[in-house]
Structure formats: C-alpha cells, structure tokens
Amino acid sequence: MWELGPDADEPEWQTVETPFSYDLFEVVSTAAGPYAIGDGGVIVANRGDGWEEIIDDGPNVRNNQLRGLGVTDDGRRIWFAGSSGAIGCYDIEMRRKFDYSYPKEKTSTWEGLAVSGETGDEKLLIANGSGEILPATIHGFDVNWGVTGKPNDKGSKVAALAAAPTGYGYVVDTSGNAFKTTKDDGWEDIGIVNSQVKFYDIWAGENGRVYVAAGDGRLYRYDDSYKDWTPIGVGEKSLRAFDKYGDQLVALGDGGAFYQRIDGGQRWEKLHTPTDSVLMDVALGTPDVAIGKGGLVLKRRRGDPRGERTSPDGDNFDGRGESYDPTDTARSDTAQSDGSTDTAEDQSDRSQSTEQTETSSDGQSARSTEM
C-alpha cells in the first residue's frame, strides 16, 4: 500500500493570517519580501515578521486610492499610482516613501503602472483613465517626466501595462489592441489580441514573449519572432492575473482558481486552493503570494512545490499522486497544449516619521517619509 506524507491532503497554497481586512489589489515580490497595495491607499508587506501595514495614506496624506503597483528589476524600490494624480515610490532598504504626485499639474486618476530597470536608473509608464500614458525616467531620486500621449487615436482605455527586462513597454487596450514602445519613445502596433474579450493583466519577459490574461479563460501569447498572437486555453473562468518564475507559469482565475504549467509542458494543471473567494493578483517569488478581497493572502513556499516532494517511503509524488518511477514525471519540452513549440532558450525566461524634501531635475519636489 502506498504511504503518503502527513501533508498529502493539504493544498499547495495556504491561507495566511493578516491583521487587516481591506481589499488588496496588486502584489509584487521585492528584495525584502512581498508588498501589496490595498483599499484606501494602504501599502502592506511581509518583511520577514508577518504581514503589516507599511503606509496608510498613499503617496501623500489624502488617502488616495492606489490602482497601480510596480517594482524595479532588483526588487529594491516599488512605485505606485492612483486617484487624483497620486504617484509615489517606496525605497525598500531606506524604508522611506517619496511623493511625486501631480506631475505636470496632472490630477487625473492613474489606472496602471509599469516599471523597468534597476533602482536609481528605472523607467516608468503610467496610464490614466483616458488612455493616455505618461513616460518617466529616474536618476537617483530625480524624475524627468516625458510627454503624455496615446498609443493610438482610437480613444480606447488602457486595460493593462507591463515592462520587459529588456526595457520595452507593452500595453493592451480595452478594444483588444496591443502596442510596444519603440526606441524613439513612440508606440508600435503589434496587432489585435481579441476585440471581443475583457483583459485583466499583461506580463512581458525576455525574447519578446508576452502573455495577456483574459476574461474568456484564455491566455494570449505574443511571440516577437512570429509577430503573432496565440490563444491558449487554460480554464473555464476569467483569468485575472499571470506570472512567471523560471520555467513555471501560473494563471489566476475567478473563484480562487489557480492554474499552473511548466514552460514546455503539455498541459495546464488546476491547483487546489483553500478559498473560493475573489483573488486579484499573484506574484511568484520567495515565497509565492496571491492576494484578494477582505485582506485575503495565500502563500506557497518557493523551492518546495508539491510536485517535487517525497513521501516517507521515498517515492516521488505530484499533485495527482505518487509516481513509482521518477523518470515518468519528466515533461516534454517540445509539444504544448496550444500546438506551439518552445526551445531551450524559451524555457530559460523569466510609527513616528521624519520628513525631508528632495527636488527633481524638472523642479518637482518629492516629499519623503521614513517608515
């Protein structure tokens, strides 16, 4: 008889107790652990001693709702944006926030944000509710705001923004059009994804590989080498978020649904989770974290996925049961469920406060607060 380990019936994702109950919207993995934005302009994090509230008033003291969150490539600084022109950053190592709200006297609501580059040398793309995108470059703590513009003249709003490690930005709008930044600060049309579907998230990696999570239960993948979009069937419910860590792909669906596949694998696997509540975002890192409404946080330990555990009798097992022969668990790196192929290169993808004022190169003051 097979002998399973003591945690064989436990879901791979575990619910984490948190001291807050407000809705959480987006989460990123940083050098110090996961950070998330929530209702009322709060920023929460787990820096090693459990989840706690880091900022409770957004970039300034007006409790602006935050709608976009991004992290630098080295994980040492996060950027966030939201209602009434609110924009700010938080330095992970200094534990200090900096307020860059109302750039060029703009007070519109920012709906999305993407960050590329390392701390002190990053680039930003920030989208407002009218479909306009404001670019910016950062040097230290000085910001240079670019010219606000739309990727096209069709008037569509931005559905999602992403930045690739290569420095290129990607956007998909509410009409299903997709665009990529160019070297001269313009936008290149990279095709129509699907004009009949609502889009929730976009992810961009190396080698021109882009994934868009959609409301029809599919991921839409763009390959720069083919200049084309490929629909990939994942689940029956809307996919709200997508992330990739190494060769592991994860899609987050409605009702607590999680789907996972190894890049180059033959199929998507639906994972057991301890909730059927609405989950809003997922960030793979150390650890993997998903967040949702009512302060819901799920965690999965990175480096100990269920697919790589062993039972007390020494046999390997995955989410479907034990495997007598470990070699049977090997996955093909050629055939995928969507009919495409992946090369080896593709698989290698992806309290009391003190205040001071710093002035950016274009004259804007950034108020900083130590947390």
PyMOL commands that set and color helices and strands:
alter all, ss='L'
color gray80, all
select helices_A, chain A and resi 39-41+83-85+103-105+206-208+254-256+293-295+306-308+326-329+344-347
alter helices_A, ss='H'
color red, helices_A
select strands_A, chain A and resi 14-15+24-30+33-38+42-46+51-55+66-71+77-82+87-91+96-99+110-116+123-128+133-139+142-145+158-163+169-173+177-181+187-192+199-204+209-214+218-223+228-233+239-245+248-253+258-262+269-271+279-283+288-292+297-300+309-310+316-318+321-323+355-359+365-370
alter strands_A, ss='S'
color yellow, strands_A
deselect
rebuild
show_as cartoon
